[in-house]
Amino acid sequence: MGDRLVDALSAQAFSALQASPGARAYHDKQRDRGLGHRPALRQLANRLVGILHGCLKTRTCYDETTAWLHHAEKAAA
């Protein structure tokens, strides 16, 4: 079962690269730090799980701006 979860999270992260500017920026930042594509994708998957957890905890829908705001503010500073 663990492999299926990892595969699903990897697929979600890969899809997010195409659809989410925030996810793309996060992935690119990980690459700029010297990570390869797969480790950067794994970091993105972990971040997406954290975002999902936050949405479930606060009972709010996903919002692109809110989800990536923290990372955008750090990049601007």
C-alpha positions in Angstrom: 0.0 0.0 0.0 2.9 2.4 0.8 4.1 2.3 -2.8 0.6 3.2 -4.1 0.5 6.2 -1.8 4.0 7.4 -2.9 3.0 6.9 -6.6 -0.3 8.9 -6.0 1.6 11.7 -4.3 4.2 11.8 -7.0 1.5 12.0 -9.7 -0.2 14.8 -7.8 3.0 16.7 -7.5 3.9 16.2 -11.2 0.4 17.4 -12.2 0.7 20.4 -9.9 3.8 21.5 -11.8 1.7 22.0 -14.9 -1.3 23.6 -13.2 0.0 25.6 -10.2 2.3 28.5 -10.5 3.0 28.3 -6.8 3.9 24.6 -7.1 6.1 25.3 -10.1 8.0 28.1 -8.2 8.4 25.8 -5.2 9.8 23.0 -7.3 12.1 25.4 -9.2 13.4 26.8 -5.9 14.2 23.3 -4.7 16.1 22.7 -8.0 18.0 26.0 -7.5 19.1 24.7 -4.1 20.8 21.8 -6.0 18.2 19.1 -5.7 17.6 16.8 -8.7 14.1 16.6 -10.2 12.9 13.6 -8.2 14.0 14.9 -4.8 12.5 18.3 -5.7 9.3 16.5 -6.7 9.3 14.6 -3.4 9.7 17.9 -1.5 6.8 19.4 -3.5 4.7 16.3 -2.7 5.5 16.8 1.0 4.4 20.4 0.8 1.2 19.5 -1.0 0.4 17.0 1.8 1.0 19.9 4.3 -1.3 22.1 2.4 -4.0 19.4 2.3 -3.6 18.9 6.0 -4.1 22.7 6.6 -7.2 22.7 4.4 -8.7 19.8 6.3 -7.8 21.2 9.7 -9.4 24.6 9.0 -12.2 23.2 6.8 -11.3 25.5 4.0 -11.0 24.9 0.3 -7.7 25.1 -1.5 -6.7 28.5 -2.6 -3.6 28.9 -4.8 -2.6 32.3 -3.3 -3.0 31.3 0.3 -1.3 28.0 -0.2 1.9 29.5 -1.5 1.8 32.9 0.1 4.4 32.0 2.8 6.9 30.9 0.2 6.3 33.9 -2.0 6.9 36.3 0.9 10.1 34.5 1.8 11.3 34.7 -1.8 10.5 38.4 -2.0 12.4 39.2 1.2 
